[in-house]
Amino acid sequence: MELKHSGLGITAFCFALGCALIMLLSVIGATVASMQGIEMNEESPLSMMVGLVIICAGFGQLIALALGVAAAFTPATKKVFGILAIVISIGSVIGMCLLVIAGLMMG
């Protein structure tokens, strides 16, 4: 009998990929806005919106990580999508942390 893909794993993978895309697009949008001369300080509404979107996507990544771990330990199913969700979630959270550290070091 061939194993089926876990629905939980597919959900975790889609959630992780969607949140990673949202994080990437918000960082690109903020970069383009600052290159166009739009003010990006702590009090500007655009920077607050970008920060809120990144924080919400980060929480989404943590949810995707939890779903991926649950899918990876579900018996009698394929583990591919659960493991991919774990890798994408951890990679995107680490990347965002490195981006924040780089921004703090720049001033």
N, C-alpha and C positions, 0 to 999 in steps of 0.2 A: 504494500500500500504506500502510495506516494504522499509525502507530507504536504499540507497546504500552507500558504502564507498566512501569517497571523493578521487578523483585522486590526488588532492593537498595534502591531508593528507598522502596518501601512499608515495608520492614523498618526503614529508618532513621527514617521518619516516625513509625511506631508506637513505636519505641524512644524517640525524642525526646519525643513526647507523653506517654508513660508516665512517663518520668523527670521531666518538668516537673510532672506531676500529683503525683508522690511528693514532690518538693521543696515544692510549694505546700501540700500537706496536712500535711507535717511542720512547716512554719512556722506554719500555722494552729493545729495541735495544741499547739505550744510556747506560742503566744500565749494560747490558751485556758487552758492549764495555769497559766501565770504570772498570769493574771487571776483564777483561782480560788484563788490564794494558795499554790500549790505552789512550793516553793523551787527556783529554777533557777540555781544557782551552778556553778562549774567542777567540783565534786566530786559533784554529784547524778547518780544513774544515768539519770534522765530526760533531762537535758541532754546527757549523753554519748551516749545512744541517738539523740537528735535530731541531734546533730552527726555521728554515724557514718552515719545515713541520708542526710543532706544531702551528705556527702562521697562516698558510694557513688553517689548519684544524679548528682552532678557528674561523676564518672568515666564514668557511663553516658551523660551528655550529650556528653562528648568522643568516646566510641565512636560515638554517633549522628551527631556532626559528621563524623567520618571516613567513615562509611558514606554520609552525604549527599553529601559531596564526591565520593566514588567513583561514586555514582549519577548525579551531575550531569555527570560526564565520560564516562559510558558511552555509546558511539555507538549510534545507531539505536534509541533508546528515548525516551519522554517524560521530561522533566526535572522535572515538577511536584512530585512527592513528595520528590525529593532536595533541591530548593531549599527547600521547606517545612521539611524536617528541619534544614537549615542555619540557617534563620531562627529556628526554635524553639530550637535548641541554643544558638546565640549569645545570643539574647534571654534565655533562662533563666539562663545562666552570668553574663551582665552584671547581670541583676536580683539574683542571689544575691550577687555581689560588692558591688553598691550597698547591699544589706541589711546585709552584714557591715560595710561602712564606716560606715553610719548607726549601727549598734550600737556600734562602737568610739568614735564621736564622742559618743555619749550617755553613755558611761562604763561 
